[in-house]
Amino acid sequence: MATTQHSIKVTKTWQWRGATKDFSNRYYFDGGSPGDSDAWHTLMDAIVAEEKAMWDSFLHITRCDGYAPGSEVAVASKTYTQAGTLSLGVGARTPGECAAVLRMATTKKSTKNHTVYVFSYFHSVLYNGTSGDPDSVFASQKTAMELYGQHWLDGITVGGRTYKRTTPDGHATTGRIVDPFIGHRDFPR
């Protein structure tokens, strides 16, 4: 599969097993290149403004990197110190390997004619600390993640251009859902 789309990687940091841990999500999008560094930074700012609403202040967005199709060398980068803005309320934090999963359907089909999905795994996931159900994503966080997925589906508009999430080879997203149950993704040790 040839990568035909530009992308932005958003890096987050939090404390995991007594040390600072980074994880990132990479979003491929249509709409062409944002252009110069200022345009990339404006798009990065818009994405950070959307994403910070999913996290409580325990997690910080620390960096965004923009990539041209097929390249692993960033064409634009920006450093952040943005803490999450979600109110913790009665939410309780899960272990670091736990993650909420955003699944977005695409127009792409597999060789067996099944829908291909793009996934985002979000660590520092919360559960309702008063319900006794540590398997379900904290309702406020799930709602914020659903809204974030919807914004990528509808498009994030910056400077008169709208950027919608795609597969790396350019197939548009057609739907989104956040799994109500907390999943798991290992980190290398």
N, C-alpha and C positions, 0 to 999 in steps of 0.2 A: 504494500500500500504506500503510495507516494504521498507525502505530506504537501498539501497545496494551500493550507490556510496559515495565517498569522496566529500567534498565540501569546497569552500572558500567563506567567506563573506567579502565583501569590504565595509567599512564604510566611508561615506563622510560627511563633515560638511560645513555649510554656515549659513548666517544670515537670520533668518525668524522671522518676527513680533517682531523685536528688541532684539532677543535672538539667541544664537547659537543653531542650529538644526542639528541633525544627521539623515541620512537615509542610508540604506544599500541595497545591492543586494547580493544574495547568488547564487553561480554557482555550480551545481553538474557536475561532470566530470568523464569520464572513464579514463583508463590508470593505475588504481590501486593507491595505496598510494604513494605519493611522497617520502616517506621514513623518514629520520631523519629531525631534525629541519632545517638544512642547505638546504636540498632539498625543504622543504616546503617554506622557505624564498626565495629561488631562483624562485620558481613558483609564489609566491606572488609578487616579484619584476617585473616579466614579465607581470603579469596581470595589476599591477599599471602602468607600462610603456605604456601598450595599452590603459587603461582607461583614463589616464590624458589627452589624445588628444581630448577627448569629451567635456572637461570643460574649461571655461575661468578661470581666476585667482581668481574669486569670490568664487569658490568652492575649498575645499582642501580634498584630500584623507588622512584620519587620521589613519586607522587601517585595518589590514587583520587578519582574524581568520580562521584556517583550522580545519576541522572536519572529524572524522572517520564516517563510515556509522552508522546511527541510534543513534548518540550521539549529545547532545547539549553542550558538554564540549569540548572546543577547545584543540586540540593536539599540535597546533602551533599557535603563534600570533606574529605580528610584528606591530610596531607603525611607522606611516609616517607623514610627514608634506608637502606632495606633492601638490602644487597648480596646477590647470589645466593649460594647455599650449595652448588652442585654442585661436586664435586671435579674439577678440570681434568684430572688424570691425564695421559694421552697425547693429550688433545684439543688441537687447534689451531684458532685462530679464523679464520673466513672473512672476506672483505671485507664492509663494512657493508650493501651492497645484497642480499647473500645472506640467505636466510631459510628456516627450516623451516616447513612448512605443516601445520596441523591442520585436517582436513576432517571436519565432522560432518553426517551425513545427517539429514533432518527428515521429518516427516509431510506436509509441503507438496509439492504437485505443480505443475509448470509447466503452461502452456497446452497443451503437447504431452505431458502426463502423465509427465514426467521428474521424478525426485527433485530437490528443491531442497536445496542444502547451505549451511551457514554455515562460513566460513573464518576462521582466525586465522593471521597471518603473524608468525613470531617471528624477529627479527633477533638479532645476536650469536650466531649459530649456530656450532657447533663441528663439526669432522670429526676422524677418527682420524689424528693426526699421524705415526704409525709405519707405517700401512698403505699410504701412497702413494695413497689413494683420497680426494681432496678432494671428491668428488661425494656421498658418503654422510654422513648425520647421525651424529655421534659416538654410539655405542650407549647410553652412560649418559644423554646428553641426550635422545635419542629415547625411551628408556624413561620418563624423568621427564615428557616432554611427553604420552606416551600415558596415563600415570597421571593427569595433570592433566585431559586430555580425558575420561577415565573418571569422574573426580570430578564434572565438570559434567554428564555423562550420568546418573549415579546420583543426583546432587543433593548440594549442599553444605549441611549442616545447621548452623544457627546458632539458638540460643535456641528450640529446639523446632520451628523451621520449616525446610523443605527447599526450596532454590532450585535449579531445573534450567534448563539453557540452552535457549533457544528462538530462533526467528526474531523479528525486530522486531514481527511481527504475531501472535505467539503460537503458532506451530506447534512442537511438541516435537521435540527431537533424539532420534534412534533408533539411532545408531551413530557411531563415531569411528575415525579412523585418522590417523597422522602419516606423511606421505610419507617413504619412506626416503632419497630423494634431495633434495639441497639445491636450493631454487628461487631466485627472484630477484624483487625488487620495488623499483622506482626510488623515490628520494626527490626531491622538488622541489629544484632547485638555486637 
